[in-house]
Amino acid sequence: MRIAVPLYPGFTALDAVGPYTVLAFAPGCEVTFVAGDTGPVADDQGSLSITATATYDDLPDPDVIVVPGGPGTVPAMGDARLVGWIRAAHATTRFTTSVCSGAFLLAAAGLLEGLPATTHWGFRDRLADLGVVPVAERVVTRGKVVTAAGVSAGLDMALVLLALLRDEETARAVQLAIEYDPAPPFTSGSASTASPELRERALSLIAGV
């Protein structure tokens, strides 16, 4: 099972590394970081890089695509090589997925037209501008397209995906192996339970990246 995670400058590390950790644990799954050129690609903080070991041309037909989001998403939407690769690879994937604002790259490739999809709460309504039906859910599955909400939701999406690719018991075993049993110290992880002031502060942190 060949799983490709495309990288671009300004991606959010956890968007890529979360699903990578889940899927790399699964027997028979090979996760490859790809980009326009091989080599290190810097994340949205600029201090962490992940090495792309293959180019889009090296892996034109992966079984699964996991597209991360991040502040670099907007300029990446204008990257013809990246968007073209997503569009072409989608024709033969078993599943095409995104985390956070990676959904906008799927939309730019024309894969979400008229479909329900999710992304980070701060930008979810903007999906409608691209012909997408915004959904306030953590993971949305429609056919072979799976989208996840913001950042940490990539872990949930990867476990859902693993259950679809393999079986639920495998996904459960991996969840236990990585001890993914969320018990956050605060109840502010959802925009629906956060105050307007906290939502504004959270968005300012994103804007400052």
Buried (B, 14 or more C-beta within 10 A) or exposed (E): BBBBBBBBBBBBBBBBBBBBBBBBBBEEBEBBBBBBEBEEBBBBEEEEBBEBEBBBEEBEEBBBBBBBBBBBBEEBBEBEBBBEBBBEBBEEBBBBBBBBBBBBBBBBBEBBEEBBBBBBBBBBEBBEEBEBBBBEBBBBBBEBBBBBBBBBBBBBBBBBBBBBBBEEEBBEBBBEEBEBEEEEEEEEEEBEEBEEEEBEEBBEEBEEE
